Amino acid sequence: MIADCGWQLRAGGMGRPFALDYGAVLAVAEARGADKALIADVLPIVERAVIANLAGEGEGDGE
């Protein structure tokens, strides 16, 4: 469910994503019958990972 929502993003003034759209993610969770309380608990962690990956922080050779 989370993987399918990885592109539900909020963009800033320069068009760069800075956050997940929690409303959209929770709407998808509700439509799929997912545990919305659990999704809400993990969203901040997932959000950091998604935004970091899009920003390129997860890339490189470890330097």
BAZA-730327 format. One record per atom (N, C-alpha, C): residue number from 1; chain; atom name; y, x, z. Coordinates in nm, 4 decimals, padded with zeros to 6 digits, always signed. Layout:
BAZA-730327
BARO | NUM | A | CA | Y | X | Z $
...
This chain:
BAZA-730327
BARO | 1 | A | N | -00.1175 | +00.0820 | +00.0000 $
BARO | 1 | A | CA | +00.0000 | +00.0000 | +00.0000 $
BARO | 1 | A | C | +00.1249 | +00.0871 | +00.0000 $
BARO | 2 | A | N | +00.1263 | +00.1881 | +00.0827 $
BARO | 2 | A | CA | +00.2428 | +00.2774 | +00.0892 $
BARO | 2 | A | C | +00.2616 | +00.3507 | -00.0434 $
BARO | 3 | A | N | +00.1528 | +00.3976 | -00.1032 $
BARO | 3 | A | CA | +00.1633 | +00.4697 | -00.2306 $
BARO | 3 | A | C | +00.2282 | +00.3832 | -00.3377 $
BARO | 4 | A | N | +00.1997 | +00.2556 | -00.3374 $
BARO | 4 | A | CA | +00.2581 | +00.1649 | -00.4357 $
BARO | 4 | A | C | +00.4065 | +00.1420 | -00.4121 $
BARO | 5 | A | N | +00.4547 | +00.1721 | -00.2938 $
BARO | 5 | A | CA | +00.5957 | +00.1485 | -00.2601 $
BARO | 5 | A | C | +00.6780 | +00.2765 | -00.2621 $
BARO | 6 | A | N | +00.6200 | +00.3851 | -00.3052 $
BARO | 6 | A | CA | +00.6896 | +00.5136 | -00.3044 $
BARO | 6 | A | C | +00.8152 | +00.5177 | -00.3891 $
BARO | 7 | A | N | +00.8309 | +00.4202 | -00.4777 $
BARO | 7 | A | CA | +00.9488 | +00.4174 | -00.5638 $
BARO | 7 | A | C | +01.0471 | +00.3083 | -00.5238 $
BARO | 8 | A | N | +01.0249 | +00.2458 | -00.4085 $
BARO | 8 | A | CA | +01.1208 | +00.1476 | -00.3555 $
BARO | 8 | A | C | +01.2255 | +00.2265 | -00.2774 $
BARO | 9 | A | N | +01.3221 | +00.2817 | -00.3504 $
BARO | 9 | A | CA | +01.4164 | +00.3768 | -00.2925 $
BARO | 9 | A | C | +01.5592 | +00.3239 | -00.2921 $
BARO | 10 | A | N | +01.6365 | +00.3769 | -00.1996 $
BARO | 10 | A | CA | +01.7809 | +00.3537 | -00.1981 $
BARO | 10 | A | C | +01.8457 | +00.4823 | -00.2486 $
BARO | 11 | A | N | +01.9408 | +00.4672 | -00.3401 $
BARO | 11 | A | CA | +02.0059 | +00.5838 | -00.3992 $
BARO | 11 | A | C | +02.1487 | +00.5953 | -00.3477 $
BARO | 12 | A | N | +02.1943 | +00.7201 | -00.3362 $
BARO | 12 | A | CA | +02.3302 | +00.7468 | -00.2910 $
BARO | 12 | A | C | +02.4287 | +00.7485 | -00.4071 $
BARO | 13 | A | N | +02.5493 | +00.7904 | -00.3778 $
BARO | 13 | A | CA | +02.6567 | +00.7914 | -00.4760 $
BARO | 13 | A | C | +02.6299 | +00.8762 | -00.5988 $
BARO | 14 | A | N | +02.5534 | +00.9807 | -00.5848 $
BARO | 14 | A | CA | +02.5211 | +01.0672 | -00.6980 $
BARO | 14 | A | C | +02.3883 | +01.0278 | -00.7622 $
BARO | 15 | A | N | +02.3328 | +00.9154 | -00.7208 $
BARO | 15 | A | CA | +02.2082 | +00.8676 | -00.7784 $
BARO | 15 | A | C | +02.0831 | +00.9283 | -00.7182 $
BARO | 16 | A | N | +02.0998 | +01.0132 | -00.6186 $
BARO | 16 | A | CA | +01.9840 | +01.0761 | -00.5549 $
BARO | 16 | A | C | +01.9291 | +00.9848 | -00.4471 $
BARO | 17 | A | N | +01.7965 | +00.9705 | -00.4417 $
BARO | 17 | A | CA | +01.7377 | +00.8854 | -00.3370 $
BARO | 17 | A | C | +01.7578 | +00.9474 | -00.1992 $
BARO | 18 | A | N | +01.7858 | +00.8620 | -00.1007 $
BARO | 18 | A | CA | +01.8031 | +00.9118 | +00.0355 $
BARO | 18 | A | C | +01.7213 | +00.8343 | +00.1368 $
BARO | 19 | A | N | +01.6600 | +00.7230 | +00.0957 $
BARO | 19 | A | CA | +01.5829 | +00.6426 | +00.1904 $
BARO | 19 | A | C | +01.4921 | +00.5462 | +00.1151 $
BARO | 20 | A | N | +01.3877 | +00.5017 | +00.1828 $
BARO | 20 | A | CA | +01.3064 | +00.3930 | +00.1301 $
BARO | 20 | A | C | +01.3778 | +00.2616 | +00.1563 $
BARO | 21 | A | N | +01.3549 | +00.1646 | +00.0712 $
BARO | 21 | A | CA | +01.4086 | +00.0302 | +00.0910 $
BARO | 21 | A | C | +01.3098 | -00.0444 | +00.1796 $
BARO | 22 | A | N | +01.3339 | -00.0409 | +00.3114 $
BARO | 22 | A | CA | +01.2402 | -00.1003 | +00.4072 $
BARO | 22 | A | C | +01.2163 | -00.2481 | +00.3791 $
BARO | 23 | A | N | +01.3201 | -00.3194 | +00.3393 $
BARO | 23 | A | CA | +01.3043 | -00.4612 | +00.3093 $
BARO | 23 | A | C | +01.2034 | -00.4844 | +00.1983 $
BARO | 24 | A | N | +01.2133 | -00.4048 | +00.0923 $
BARO | 24 | A | CA | +01.1204 | -00.4179 | -00.0201 $
BARO | 24 | A | C | +00.9791 | -00.3791 | +00.0216 $
BARO | 25 | A | N | +00.9659 | -00.2712 | +00.0975 $
BARO | 25 | A | CA | +00.8335 | -00.2268 | +00.1416 $
BARO | 25 | A | C | +00.7691 | -00.3320 | +00.2319 $
BARO | 26 | A | N | +00.8452 | -00.3873 | +00.3250 $
BARO | 26 | A | CA | +00.7902 | -00.4895 | +00.4143 $
BARO | 26 | A | C | +00.7580 | -00.6186 | +00.3394 $
BARO | 27 | A | N | +00.8330 | -00.6493 | +00.2339 $
BARO | 27 | A | CA | +00.8017 | -00.7671 | +00.1522 $
BARO | 27 | A | C | +00.6689 | -00.7479 | +00.0800 $
BARO | 28 | A | N | +00.6451 | -00.6282 | +00.0280 $
BARO | 28 | A | CA | +00.5168 | -00.5984 | -00.0366 $
BARO | 28 | A | C | +00.4050 | -00.6056 | +00.0665 $
BARO | 29 | A | N | +00.4282 | -00.5511 | +00.1850 $
BARO | 29 | A | CA | +00.3275 | -00.5559 | +00.2916 $
BARO | 29 | A | C | +00.2918 | -00.7001 | +00.3251 $
BARO | 30 | A | N | +00.3925 | -00.7844 | +00.3373 $
BARO | 30 | A | CA | +00.3677 | -00.9250 | +00.3689 $
BARO | 30 | A | C | +00.2898 | -00.9932 | +00.2568 $
BARO | 31 | A | N | +00.3276 | -00.9663 | +00.1325 $
BARO | 31 | A | CA | +00.2591 | -01.0275 | +00.0184 $
BARO | 31 | A | C | +00.1126 | -00.9860 | +00.0117 $
BARO | 32 | A | N | +00.0836 | -00.8656 | +00.0572 $
BARO | 32 | A | CA | -00.0541 | -00.8151 | +00.0533 $
BARO | 32 | A | C | -00.1311 | -00.8441 | +00.1811 $
BARO | 33 | A | N | -00.0672 | -00.9065 | +00.2774 $
BARO | 33 | A | CA | -00.1350 | -00.9386 | +00.4022 $
BARO | 33 | A | C | -00.1561 | -00.8178 | +00.4923 $
BARO | 34 | A | N | -00.0760 | -00.7131 | +00.4716 $
BARO | 34 | A | CA | -00.0874 | -00.5919 | +00.5528 $
BARO | 34 | A | C | -00.0278 | -00.6164 | +00.6915 $
BARO | 35 | A | N | -00.0642 | -00.5322 | +00.7847 $
BARO | 35 | A | CA | -00.0114 | -00.5379 | +00.9212 $
BARO | 35 | A | C | +00.1316 | -00.4842 | +00.9183 $
BARO | 36 | A | N | +00.2294 | -00.5740 | +00.9189 $
BARO | 36 | A | CA | +00.3692 | -00.5327 | +00.9068 $
BARO | 36 | A | C | +00.4151 | -00.4477 | +01.0240 $
BARO | 37 | A | N | +00.3617 | -00.4709 | +01.1422 $
BARO | 37 | A | CA | +00.3993 | -00.3888 | +01.2581 $
BARO | 37 | A | C | +00.3529 | -00.2449 | +01.2376 $
BARO | 38 | A | N | +00.2323 | -00.2276 | +01.1863 $
BARO | 38 | A | CA | +00.1809 | -00.0929 | +01.1592 $
BARO | 38 | A | C | +00.2627 | -00.0261 | +01.0492 $
BARO | 39 | A | N | +00.2912 | -00.1002 | +00.9433 $
BARO | 39 | A | CA | +00.3717 | -00.0449 | +00.8345 $
BARO | 39 | A | C | +00.5081 | -00.0013 | +00.8876 $
BARO | 40 | A | N | +00.5707 | -00.0835 | +00.9696 $
BARO | 40 | A | CA | +00.7012 | -00.0493 | +01.0264 $
BARO | 40 | A | C | +00.6932 | +00.0760 | +01.1133 $
BARO | 41 | A | N | +00.5813 | +00.0964 | +01.1810 $
BARO | 41 | A | CA | +00.5642 | +00.2158 | +01.2642 $
BARO | 41 | A | C | +00.5536 | +00.3428 | +01.1806 $
BARO | 42 | A | N | +00.4859 | +00.3355 | +01.0666 $
BARO | 42 | A | CA | +00.4639 | +00.4567 | +00.9871 $
BARO | 42 | A | C | +00.5726 | +00.4809 | +00.8823 $
BARO | 43 | A | N | +00.6551 | +00.3805 | +00.8543 $
BARO | 43 | A | CA | +00.7575 | +00.3966 | +00.7506 $
BARO | 43 | A | C | +00.8496 | +00.5166 | +00.7717 $
BARO | 44 | A | N | +00.9014 | +00.5424 | +00.8912 $
BARO | 44 | A | CA | +00.9896 | +00.6586 | +00.9068 $
BARO | 44 | A | C | +00.9215 | +00.7910 | +00.8708 $
BARO | 45 | A | N | +00.7949 | +00.8044 | +00.9032 $
BARO | 45 | A | CA | +00.7207 | +00.9270 | +00.8721 $
BARO | 45 | A | C | +00.6996 | +00.9384 | +00.7219 $
BARO | 46 | A | N | +00.6574 | +00.8285 | +00.6613 $
BARO | 46 | A | CA | +00.6343 | +00.8261 | +00.5172 $
BARO | 46 | A | C | +00.7656 | +00.8499 | +00.4425 $
BARO | 47 | A | N | +00.8721 | +00.7889 | +00.4911 $
BARO | 47 | A | CA | +01.0027 | +00.8039 | +00.4271 $
BARO | 47 | A | C | +01.0442 | +00.9509 | +00.4216 $
BARO | 48 | A | N | +01.0305 | +01.0212 | +00.5327 $
BARO | 48 | A | CA | +01.0669 | +01.1636 | +00.5346 $
BARO | 48 | A | C | +00.9859 | +01.2419 | +00.4324 $
BARO | 49 | A | N | +00.8561 | +01.2130 | +00.4228 $
BARO | 49 | A | CA | +00.7697 | +01.2848 | +00.3290 $
BARO | 49 | A | C | +00.8080 | +01.2545 | +00.1843 $
BARO | 50 | A | N | +00.8332 | +01.1290 | +00.1535 $
BARO | 50 | A | CA | +00.8694 | +01.0899 | +00.0168 $
BARO | 50 | A | C | +01.0015 | +01.1542 | -00.0240 $
BARO | 51 | A | N | +01.1024 | +01.1432 | +00.0617 $
BARO | 51 | A | CA | +01.2344 | +01.1980 | +00.0287 $
BARO | 51 | A | C | +01.2283 | +01.3505 | +00.0179 $
BARO | 52 | A | N | +01.1564 | +01.4162 | +00.1074 $
BARO | 52 | A | CA | +01.1425 | +01.5621 | +00.1010 $
BARO | 52 | A | C | +01.0740 | +01.6033 | -00.0286 $
BARO | 53 | A | N | +00.9711 | +01.5306 | -00.0680 $
BARO | 53 | A | CA | +00.8999 | +01.5627 | -00.1913 $
BARO | 53 | A | C | +00.9914 | +01.5453 | -00.3124 $
BARO | 54 | A | N | +01.0678 | +01.4386 | -00.3156 $
BARO | 54 | A | CA | +01.1597 | +01.4158 | -00.4270 $
BARO | 54 | A | C | +01.2702 | +01.5207 | -00.4315 $
BARO | 55 | A | N | +01.3084 | +01.5718 | -00.3159 $
BARO | 55 | A | CA | +01.4132 | +01.6740 | -00.3086 $
BARO | 55 | A | C | +01.3595 | +01.8131 | -00.3397 $
BARO | 56 | A | N | +01.2279 | +01.8255 | -00.3561 $
BARO | 56 | A | CA | +01.1685 | +01.9540 | -00.3876 $
BARO | 56 | A | C | +01.1359 | +02.0382 | -00.2669 $
BARO | 57 | A | N | +01.1493 | +01.9830 | -00.1459 $
BARO | 57 | A | CA | +01.1217 | +02.0601 | -00.0253 $
BARO | 57 | A | C | +00.9738 | +02.0894 | -00.0093 $
BARO | 58 | A | N | +00.8890 | +02.0128 | -00.0734 $
BARO | 58 | A | CA | +00.7456 | +02.0345 | -00.0612 $
BARO | 58 | A | C | +00.6916 | +02.1323 | -00.1629 $
BARO | 59 | A | N | +00.7790 | +02.1904 | -00.2445 $
BARO | 59 | A | CA | +00.7359 | +02.2814 | -00.3496 $
BARO | 59 | A | C | +00.7664 | +02.4252 | -00.3117 $
BARO | 60 | A | N | +00.7149 | +02.5147 | -00.3920 $
BARO | 60 | A | CA | +00.7450 | +02.6553 | -00.3707 $
BARO | 60 | A | C | +00.6251 | +02.7313 | -00.3196 $
BARO | 61 | A | N | +00.6496 | +02.8600 | -00.2904 $
BARO | 61 | A | CA | +00.5404 | +02.9470 | -00.2486 $
BARO | 61 | A | C | +00.5448 | +02.9779 | -00.1002 $
BARO | 62 | A | N | +00.6146 | +02.8979 | -00.0233 $
BARO | 62 | A | CA | +00.6155 | +02.9164 | +00.1208 $
BARO | 62 | A | C | +00.7254 | +03.0054 | +00.1727 $
BARO | 63 | A | N | +00.8136 | +03.0553 | +00.0875 $
BARO | 63 | A | CA | +00.9222 | +03.1420 | +00.1327 $
BARO | 63 | A | C | +01.0373 | +03.0627 | +00.1867 $
